[in-house]
Amino acid sequence: MKSSVFNKTQPALKSTPDDKPDATGVIAVTRAISLLESFGVQDEYLSLAELSRRSGLHKTTVLRIARTLATHQYLVYRDDGAWRLGPAAGWLGARYQASFDVTASVEPVLQELSKLSGESSTFFVREGNTRTCLYRVEGPQAIRFHIRVGQVLPLEKGSPGKVILAFTGTPGHEFDGIRRKGYYISIGERDADVASVSAPVYGVNWQLLGAISISGPTSRLTKKKLEAFVETLVSKANQLSITLGGKRGANLSGLKESRWHP
């Protein structure tokens, strides 16, 4: 259906307790973010009722916030009364990726890893106490688990997070072992059905940039099979580190230096 930013007849607003003004504006921002985060990777559009259900906000509040977001092109109102993400939302994601200045180097490596392993390959970066999927190449297998670009996951569970923690100097016997080996294998840590192997990637002055991983379902990726991927994964991680180490424009602000070098 044809859509535009904000030029269609829309339901009238009714005042509700949800619309009480907030002096700091923090509540309004939180609510706006909750609407944007209501969209899943599979959602082309969502109805007002579904946005209300997912965000936990009253329909009137949802409509008021959605209208504001539409004026800035973060949402678009459709002819059938539903809402979809607008071009401004895509632009933010593109700017986030561009801030790392590594697209041309990382994506070919992930493509090659997926081709060689037959599994999905991912590049994660650290954001505070979490890890974010910055790039993702899905494997060719029909059965696989899905992670969307931009998805936030815990650092303390799963091989990419453990690798990032280890190579940013986190103390402990487990992390000492990861640093000695230069990689980490996890089976069912974050999700009982997911297995992965990860290795660190460095940028300028050997500052940790992130972690690359090969992952797939535990039914297919046994420890023995993951171990068979280690040599290729570490080799590609080292190759990528050398490449990115020469990119003086790479934005590495906030990333801590590790004692380990490939």
DRENRODO-979393 format. One line per field, with one value per residue (C-alpha): x, y, z. Coordinates in steps of 0.001 Angstrom, whole numbers, always signed. Layout:
% residues N
east = [X,...]
north = [Y,...]
up = [Z,...]
This chain:
% residues 262
east = [+0,+1054,+2346,+3634,+5223,+2169,-609,-3527,-6653,-5954,-8046,-8885,-6985,-8552,-6874,-5655,-3511,-629,-415,+508,+3433,+6836,+9147,+12338,+11038,+12723,+9429,+8442,+11761,+11525,+8044,+9165,+12031,+9664,+7553,+10545,+11743,+8313,+9221,+10868,+13075,+10135,+7632,+6908,+4305,+2292,-1245,-1953,-3409,-303,+2024,-33,+154,+3895,+4859,+2380,+1111,-2449,-3516,-3964,-417,+904,-861,+439,+4040,+3767,+2558,+5559,+7964,+6303,+7008,+10702,+10394,+11120,+7681,+5386,+1587,+9,-3302,-4668,-4019,-881,+2604,+6008,+9554,+10595,+13806,+15238,+15331,+17358,+19668,+20522,+21490,+23622,+25380,+26046,+27768,+29647,+31081,+33257,+34628,+35226,+32430,+34608,+36985,+34631,+31839,+34064,+35639,+32226,+31119,+34197,+33784,+30178,+31199,+33986,+32012,+28511,+27312,+26419,+29172,+28854,+30908,+30141,+31336,+31183,+28708,+29105,+28158,+26609,+27615,+25958,+25698,+27275,+27485,+25899,+26059,+23512,+24675,+23140,+21608,+17803,+17909,+19694,+19074,+18606,+20277,+19473,+22005,+21795,+20587,+21992,+23112,+24845,+28615,+28824,+27177,+28202,+31601,+31640,+30924,+33436,+36107,+35409,+35605,+38809,+40647,+39663,+41513,+38747,+40513,+39797,+40887,+38361,+39446,+43141,+42460,+40700,+43620,+46107,+44214,+43184,+39591,+36606,+33968,+30538,+27767,+24357,+25597,+23295,+20744,+20471,+20167,+23102,+26809,+29618,+33330,+34769,+38089,+39155,+39658,+41966,+42301,+44808,+47476,+46105,+42965,+40210,+37630,+35298,+34879,+34006,+32200,+30915,+27644,+24772,+22467,+23934,+22358,+24818,+27790,+29447,+32570,+34659,+33192,+33703,+37309,+37750,+36768,+39298,+42311,+40343,+38537,+41688,+43530,+40768,+40608,+44357,+44155,+41332,+43264,+46235,+43971,+42088,+45303,+46255,+42936,+43886,+40354,+38725,+36765,+37940,+36915,+35971,+37567,+40181,+43592,+44372,+47694,+47191,+48370,+47623]
north = [+0,+3533,+5414,+8836,+10467,+12130,+13334,+10998,+11236,+9734,+8994,+11848,+11996,+11601,+12669,+9866,+9647,+8448,+11909,+13786,+16125,+15237,+18125,+16335,+14764,+11450,+9552,+10825,+9747,+6323,+5859,+6903,+4417,+1672,+2244,+1999,-1132,-2721,-3499,-6877,-7753,-9627,-6760,-4786,-2743,-2807,-1713,+866,-1882,-4046,-1127,-470,-4127,-4457,-1154,-1415,+2125,+3369,+3676,+7431,+7800,+5582,+7669,+10940,+9698,+8007,+11265,+13105,+10433,+10611,+14335,+13453,+10432,+7799,+6315,+6372,+6172,+3828,+4040,+1086,+2782,+814,+2200,+1243,+2381,+5447,+6391,+8263,+5024,+3366,+6360,+6031,+2390,+3290,+6061,+3688,+1213,+3959,+5269,+2153,+2609,-1124,-2233,-2820,-4988,-6944,-7982,-9884,-11807,-12788,-13847,-16038,-17565,-18480,-19997,-22063,-23182,-23417,-21535,-17967,-15457,-12355,-9372,-8022,-4830,-3829,-1192,-635,-3868,-5454,-6564,-5415,-7277,-4870,-7167,-10522,-13008,-15808,-19317,-21354,-23973,-24121,-24594,-21734,-19224,-15572,-12460,-9113,-6349,-3966,-6620,-6239,-9351,-9991,-9970,-12641,-15416,-16788,-16964,-13452,-11799,-13937,-13125,-9394,-9586,-11649,-9380,-6194,-7467,-8991,-10974,-14582,-18128,-18604,-15433,-16279,-19510,-17665,-15240,-18113,-19925,-16854,-18043,-19416,-22072,-21951,-24520,-23617,-20761,-17927,-20129,-23887,-24415,-22228,-23054,-20778,-20141,-16618,-14792,-11185,-8511,-5560,-2109,+719,+283,-3160,-1798,-4397,-3596,-6563,-10302,-12397,-15676,-18719,-19962,-22349,-24826,-27200,-30115,-29483,-27801,-30195,-29215,-31266,-29447,-26040,-26963,-27747,-24129,-22603,-22419,-20718,-18356,-17237,-16814,-14568,-12629,-11996,-11018,-8606,-7161,-6418,-4787,-2680,-1766,+198,+2077,+5228,+6565,+3684,+4969,+3052,+5487,+3842,+470,-732,-2005,-5669,-7277,-9969,-9742,-12198]
up = [+0,-671,+2358,+3273,+6265,+7759,+5479,+6103,+8185,+11596,+14704,+17043,+20330,+23769,+26959,+29262,+32415,+30223,+28667,+31854,+31107,+32465,+33399,+32390,+29170,+30062,+30198,+26757,+25272,+26903,+25487,+22015,+22132,+23307,+20194,+17870,+19667,+19226,+15624,+15110,+12173,+10616,+10999,+7850,+9725,+12972,+13786,+16474,+18672,+18293,+19041,+22167,+23215,+22655,+24262,+27139,+26434,+25989,+22341,+22679,+23998,+21224,+18600,+20015,+20104,+16699,+15147,+16575,+15340,+11910,+11611,+11901,+9547,+12199,+11569,+8539,+8632,+6063,+4224,+6207,+9565,+10425,+11057,+9680,+10401,+8438,+6594,+9571,+11584,+8816,+8639,+12339,+11851,+8841,+10767,+13669,+11362,+9530,+12807,+12994,+9461,+9022,+6682,+3626,+5669,+7933,+5572,+3076,+5961,+7317,+3839,+3512,+6979,+6234,+2913,+4482,+7528,+6103,+9193,+10155,+10904,+13073,+14201,+17679,+19362,+22991,+24123,+27864,+29630,+26547,+23063,+19863,+16562,+14069,+11025,+10278,+7401,+7592,+6745,+3904,+6198,+6392,+10173,+11890,+14660,+13819,+15218,+13674,+13085,+16022,+18466,+21980,+23882,+27231,+27551,+30217,+28182,+24791,+23131,+21560,+24899,+26777,+24182,+24474,+28269,+28186,+25768,+27556,+30612,+32761,+35517,+36392,+35667,+32866,+31082,+31545,+29669,+26840,+26533,+26377,+23618,+21638,+21134,+23031,+22334,+23948,+23690,+25071,+27278,+26238,+24508,+25030,+21265,+20143,+19849,+18697,+18517,+18643,+18341,+19016,+16349,+16920,+15399,+15691,+18381,+19237,+20807,+20868,+18230,+18711,+18177,+15158,+15545,+13698,+15167,+14615,+16356,+18939,+17063,+14248,+15909,+18305,+20217,+17779,+14802,+16413,+17167,+13483,+12702,+15124,+12811,+10043,+12428,+14253,+10957,+9605,+12874,+12738,+9081,+9857,+12808,+10572,+7988,+10515,+12298,+9203,+9091,+10933,+10565,+12423,+15401,+18460,+21179,+24452,+23660,+26122,+25196,+25810,+26673,+24036,+20432,+17557]
